Amino acid sequence: MPVVWSFPTQIVFGNGSLGQIAERVKTVVVGAAPRALVVCDAGVVKVGIAERVRDALTKGGIETAVFSGVDPNPVEENITAGVEAYRAHRANVIVSVGGGSPLDAGKLIALKTTHDRPLVDYDDAAGGDRFIDANIPPMVTVPTTAGTGSEVGRSGVVTLEATGRKTVIFSPHLLAKIALLDPELTVSMPPHITAATGFDALTHGLEAYCAKGDHPMADGIALGCLELVARSLLRAVKDGSDLDARGDMMKAAMMGAVAFQKGLGATHSLAHPLSSEKNLHHGLANALCLPAVVDFNATTIPERIERVRATLVPQAKTLADGLRSLRAELGLPNGLSAEGVTEADIGKLSDKAFEDACHSLNPRPTSKDDLAALYRASL
């Protein structure tokens, strides 16, 4: 039977827990019959999960429409189209299904149904959270990957028209009411996506633990995330039907997202422009940049880097070497050049990376020149 945790989102975890979705959705809509908009992407439709979710909601007596117009790296027009779909259906609850992109998009669609400012005004780096209040429709999240942890996160990431920059919009009011984690929904992920999303969870745990600041709860959860990754990421990649490993990775992804409320670091500042400018998968971008950042930070926080090494790759001489070996064993590329990034891209990428707020909490201060050097070290 599924188990239920609250932290603070109510989390329903267990094989087959999708079967509870209709009854769970009914609990978050107050004073009206629920009308659900399922937010997803084309991949979720292709593997049949969107239809399963819609059928489960419909059989539970919930009027349901599906909006599948979310790009792999969401852009502002996806949010605008989603708001139109929400209003056309007269929806009063959003059920976001998929990886980080639909889950993030669902939050921002919910935000824009009740908040009239342009999305750029809500940029967390500019203090945009002050414009976000509690008047947001309820959300239920159903992850089908194990990477971002966006199902329990309080942020959405989107590339804005005004800046062309991948931007974080952050507020506790963007938390889902319920996250439904069913490991069976991740079995359809092919090995390379399992590896890339798993490295995303790994990066969240590692960067949260290493970020500046004093947050003992986040640190403990981050280390727990890394323990689960060490135990189960390779297993999940090598045998996609291993539901125990799939479940561990869903837990790791969730825990990484909870932990990074403490902050992230330079890896994410490097990764965000790689998605907006070069269309790299976010988890893959993290995987290709993380070892260089670990090397960069090693002399600043040696005790923390050593603890992560002992937790995650105890067989390796250094954490960065262990991450490179793990990346290769997972079948991921060994550098950005394999994904078409060249020296000619570094100027524009480092400009955008420096504008990204994540590196402000990197344990070692990071200049624009440092970010450019980290891109070169990751080629």
Order of alpha helices (4+ residues) and beta strands (2+ residues): beta-beta-alpha-beta-alpha-alpha-beta-alpha-beta-alpha-beta-beta-beta-beta-alpha-alpha-alpha-alpha-alpha-alpha-alpha-alpha-alpha
